[in-house]
Amino acid sequence: MNLKESASSLVKDLLGVALLLVFLLLFFNYDRITTSSFIDIPTSIVNVNTIFISIIIEAFPFILLGVFVSALIQIYVSEDTIQKYLPKSALGALFPAAVLGAIFPICECAIVPVVRRLIKKGMPLHVGVVFLVGAPILNPVVFASTFYAFRNNPTVLYSRMGLAFILAILIGAIIYFIFRKNTDQLKWSRDELVGKQVTQVITPQKKRNRVKQTMYHAADEFFMMGKYLIAGAFIAALFQTYLDRSILQALGTNEYSATFVMMVFAYVLSLCSEADAFVAASFANNFTTSSIIAFLVYGPMVDLKNTVMMLALFKTKFVLVFITTVTVVVFSSVLLLEFFIL
Amino acid sequence: MNGRGDLSFHAYIRGIILFGFALLILGLIITDNIKYYIAPKMMPFIYFSIAVFFLLGIIQIFRSTKKGELDEEDDCDCGLDHQVSGPTWIKVVVYSIFILPLLMGFITPDQALNSQIAANRGIIFGSGNAQPVATIDDELSSTPRTDQFLNDPEGYLASLTEDEFDDDIEHFQIEDFYDEDWFNEYYDELLIELLEEPVIEVTDENYLDVMTLLDLHLEKFVGKELEITGFVFREPDFEDNRLVVARFSMTCCTADAGVYGTLVETEEASLFDNDMWIRVRGTIHETEYHGYKLPVVQLREVTVVSEPDSPYVYPSFR
């Protein structure tokens, strides 16, 4: 180890220790700092902070549940196993894929890399898309949080789950017909093309460390997803503090525009599917039930932070076609629901 | 690039950030300031996340040590997902995204949502079920109802059930939400209970229920005395003698909080600034605001109070 390297590692160690000290110092002086008025922060900034911290603290337990379950699947269920049980017929695979998506308790942030990995291992593109749009909504944690948030209006829960299931299959079929001839829509890194990744072999003695590996995966996935969550929560907090909702209400007076406004809102807020029901509940007074359902179905399928992630992993044209398809399908199906069922 | 050392540095710094989150939430709980952020019924989830943050933090610190490195899953089948790729500045930005909310959480004062948020969210008068003025045709019969109740309580109560059918047409929204029998039963019982009280005292517990009843059966409450606590808030178009006594109702976190308020009329309204906490007592009258029939409290007594222990109210989901 040369001098430069050890110096750099010393700096890194000190950086970490300093950070820990700062956190501890702030923790033990918590009462003094937050109750004193020596820092004069404008009210509106305090409000942004209140909502921001509130959203992330609220979302953390659900995110942690998500990353743990996802890490368990990562370690204990191989993609080969999943693939083995998928039917060979292209369209016949859609329904089982949606069912499998319901069993996968993965939220929208975690599903993007999982789907990418599945596609890399040879899963058909359109089946991956079914997972991508279905799994974030069709999972037990989202079911539970939607149930809690809309305890007094179960229509929302059942419509959300039902629509997600049907639309996942429909969107998968549409993607199948559009990209039938050109299924390779992933961006491949140079390393992967050279074949660096393919050489990996799981050796049997590694199995002893599975618990530890699950923990590692959970932590890594928390950090991978956490940054999108925190950034999304911050943008959401800004909207929550500064956006005058009477403007929204003025736009949301009829079924078409209300549904559209709520879909735009779902896209911009980029909430995690595990916590978005609580936000939707705050609109329940001002918006029609069907536009709330549009919010709850569209948001987990496509949103701002998800688009950022997808553009990093998929070809741009595919991402654009995908978003357009999801938007048109969700919008028209919610209107159908509004006119024929609700 | 010293890839190995890099990986262990990431594990190390991440472990510390995880500790930071655990400490922040623990600090909020110890000082009881968590009440400004999270509804009590979500607390089990919050305890869960503290435990997991500490656990993962410890594991990450061990992972960053020499011994941990040996166990590192070099050939884990997840490819390159777990590394932070890109130049140094991207890594700095990524970790800042985690560290900034921690610092913000520790440093910024904890306080309840206030009238500024109320203004943007739009206040919900009563429970949001106020009746449009034009569609109410039994207004004439509304005033003598209290007398009717006093003269013949049993006969009057029997007639309440009939009234429910009339109301259903106006309140299809809330009836949709609670189309179970228990909803009507519970509210009918509470209504009778409240009408028997000399003074209707609105507490943290019954706040939303009383608001709902005031909207659904306003005419029955006219002339009764009401005592209610909340923070002062005004809509821009209010006359000088009006203000709203309001509370935030939080289901899970502040993102879903809504503002519920009652109109108060007093000549002294200008003495009370927005966000002041007051307890008011007065008689319920009926008024019209933006085409809706709303209760208004004609002020008798007012006390400036300190912010209650629980500034928000919570839906009870009976």
Chai-1 contact restraints between the chains, C-beta under 6 A:
chainA,res_idxA,chainB,res_idxB,connection_type,confidence,min_distance_angstrom,max_distance_angstrom,comment,restraint_id
A,S9,B,G5,contact,1.0,0.0,6.0,A-B,restraint_1
A,K12,B,F9,contact,1.0,0.0,6.0,A-B,restraint_2
A,G16,B,Y12,contact,1.0,0.0,6.0,A-B,restraint_3
A,G16,B,I13,contact,1.0,0.0,6.0,A-B,restraint_4
A,G16,B,I16,contact,1.0,0.0,6.0,A-B,restraint_5
A,L19,B,I16,contact,1.0,0.0,6.0,A-B,restraint_6
A,L20,B,I16,contact,1.0,0.0,6.0,A-B,restraint_7
A,F23,B,G20,contact,1.0,0.0,6.0,A-B,restraint_8
A,F23,B,L23,contact,1.0,0.0,6.0,A-B,restraint_9
A,L26,B,F106,contact,1.0,0.0,6.0,A-B,restraint_10
A,F27,B,L23,contact,1.0,0.0,6.0,A-B,restraint_11
A,F27,B,G27,contact,1.0,0.0,6.0,A-B,restraint_12
A,Y30,B,G27,contact,1.0,0.0,6.0,A-B,restraint_13
A,Y30,B,T31,contact,1.0,0.0,6.0,A-B,restraint_14
A,D31,B,T31,contact,1.0,0.0,6.0,A-B,restraint_15
A,I33,B,I107,contact,1.0,0.0,6.0,A-B,restraint_16
A,T34,B,P109,contact,1.0,0.0,6.0,A-B,restraint_17
A,T34,B,D110,contact,1.0,0.0,6.0,A-B,restraint_18
A,T43,B,Q116,contact,1.0,0.0,6.0,A-B,restraint_19
A,V46,B,T108,contact,1.0,0.0,6.0,A-B,restraint_20
A,N47,B,I117,contact,1.0,0.0,6.0,A-B,restraint_21
A,N49,B,M104,contact,1.0,0.0,6.0,A-B,restraint_22
A,N49,B,T108,contact,1.0,0.0,6.0,A-B,restraint_23
A,T50,B,T254,contact,1.0,0.0,6.0,A-B,restraint_24
A,I51,B,T254,contact,1.0,0.0,6.0,A-B,restraint_25
A,I51,B,A255,contact,1.0,0.0,6.0,A-B,restraint_26
A,I53,B,Y37,contact,1.0,0.0,6.0,A-B,restraint_27
A,I53,B,G105,contact,1.0,0.0,6.0,A-B,restraint_28
A,S54,B,Y37,contact,1.0,0.0,6.0,A-B,restraint_29
A,S54,B,C253,contact,1.0,0.0,6.0,A-B,restraint_30
A,S54,B,T254,contact,1.0,0.0,6.0,A-B,restraint_31
A,I55,B,A255,contact,1.0,0.0,6.0,A-B,restraint_32
A,I57,B,Y37,contact,1.0,0.0,6.0,A-B,restraint_33
A,E58,B,C252,contact,1.0,0.0,6.0,A-B,restraint_34
A,E58,B,C253,contact,1.0,0.0,6.0,A-B,restraint_35
A,F60,B,S49,contact,1.0,0.0,6.0,A-B,restraint_36
A,P61,B,F45,contact,1.0,0.0,6.0,A-B,restraint_37
A,P61,B,F48,contact,1.0,0.0,6.0,A-B,restraint_38
A,P61,B,S49,contact,1.0,0.0,6.0,A-B,restraint_39
A,L64,B,S49,contact,1.0,0.0,6.0,A-B,restraint_40
A,L64,B,V52,contact,1.0,0.0,6.0,A-B,restraint_41
A,P113,B,D81,contact,1.0,0.0,6.0,A-B,restraint_42
A,R151,B,F317,contact,1.0,0.0,6.0,A-B,restraint_43
A,N152,B,F177,contact,1.0,0.0,6.0,A-B,restraint_44
A,N153,B,F177,contact,1.0,0.0,6.0,A-B,restraint_45
A,Q197,B,G79,contact,1.0,0.0,6.0,A-B,restraint_46
A,Q200,B,D75,contact,1.0,0.0,6.0,A-B,restraint_47
A,Q200,B,D77,contact,1.0,0.0,6.0,A-B,restraint_48
A,N209,B,D71,contact,1.0,0.0,6.0,A-B,restraint_49
A,Q213,B,E73,contact,1.0,0.0,6.0,A-B,restraint_50
A,M215,B,I59,contact,1.0,0.0,6.0,A-B,restraint_51
A,A219,B,L56,contact,1.0,0.0,6.0,A-B,restraint_52
A,A219,B,Q60,contact,1.0,0.0,6.0,A-B,restraint_53
A,D220,B,H82,contact,1.0,0.0,6.0,A-B,restraint_54
A,F223,B,R14,contact,1.0,0.0,6.0,A-B,restraint_55
A,K227,B,V94,contact,1.0,0.0,6.0,A-B,restraint_56
A,K227,B,I97,contact,1.0,0.0,6.0,A-B,restraint_57
A,I230,B,I97,contact,1.0,0.0,6.0,A-B,restraint_58
A,I230,B,P101,contact,1.0,0.0,6.0,A-B,restraint_59
A,Q240,B,A255,contact,1.0,0.0,6.0,A-B,restraint_60
A,D244,B,N120,contact,1.0,0.0,6.0,A-B,restraint_61
A,R245,B,R121,contact,1.0,0.0,6.0,A-B,restraint_62
A,R245,B,G122,contact,1.0,0.0,6.0,A-B,restraint_63
A,S246,B,G122,contact,1.0,0.0,6.0,A-B,restraint_64
A,F278,B,C252,contact,1.0,0.0,6.0,A-B,restraint_65
A,F278,B,D256,contact,1.0,0.0,6.0,A-B,restraint_66
A,V279,B,A255,contact,1.0,0.0,6.0,A-B,restraint_67
A,V279,B,D256,contact,1.0,0.0,6.0,A-B,restraint_68
A,A281,B,T251,contact,1.0,0.0,6.0,A-B,restraint_69
A,A281,B,D256,contact,1.0,0.0,6.0,A-B,restraint_70
A,S282,B,D256,contact,1.0,0.0,6.0,A-B,restraint_71
A,S282,B,G258,contact,1.0,0.0,6.0,A-B,restraint_72
A,N285,B,I124,contact,1.0,0.0,6.0,A-B,restraint_73
A,N285,B,G128,contact,1.0,0.0,6.0,A-B,restraint_74
